[in-house]
Amino acid sequence: MPALRTLALVILAAFVVSIFFMGYQFLQALNRERRARDAALELNNGVQAVIATGNPRTVEITVPAGYKLKFENQRVSIDGFAVPENGYQLPVTGPELDEGFHRLTITLENNSVVVSE
């Protein structure tokens, strides 16, 4: 009997640890997604400010692991999340940004917005 009780406790402990591990992984994925969206929104705010004022602006963003930020269809896009919803009023060009820290300069040149590292 004590052996069965010990076995049951070991199985229960393994089950609890596996649930904790899966929950932790899920929370980490949600955190990376939030940081990716924050990076896209920060860059969007910089582009919108340059379009509104015409003054150059520097933006610092961090793209989380597993994500790529790019400009497509007149929007900032990162893993299916794109802003602004209807696109920019002016053409926007910029590099595709891999994971990591990026210091970007946003300028208005010849009626288009240019984003460069």
Stockholm file with secondary structure:
# STOCKHOLM 1.0

chainA/1-117         MPALRTLALVILAAFVVSIFFMGYQFLQALNRERRARDAALELNNGVQAVIATGNPRTVEITVPAGYKLKFENQRVSIDGFAVPENGYQLPVTGPELDEGFHRLTITLENNSVVVSE
#=GR chainA/1-117 SS CHHHHHHHHHHHHHHHHHHHHHHHHHHHHHHHHHHHHHHHHHHHHHHHHHHHHCCCEEEEEEECTTCCEEEETTEEEETTEEESTTCCSSCEECCCBCSEEEEEEEEEETTEEEEEC
#=GC SS_cons         CHHHHHHHHHHHHHHHHHHHHHHHHHHHHHHHHHHHHHHHHHHHHHHHHHHHHCCCEEEEEEECTTCCEEEETTEEEETTEEESTTCCSSCEECCCBCSEEEEEEEEEETTEEEEEC
//
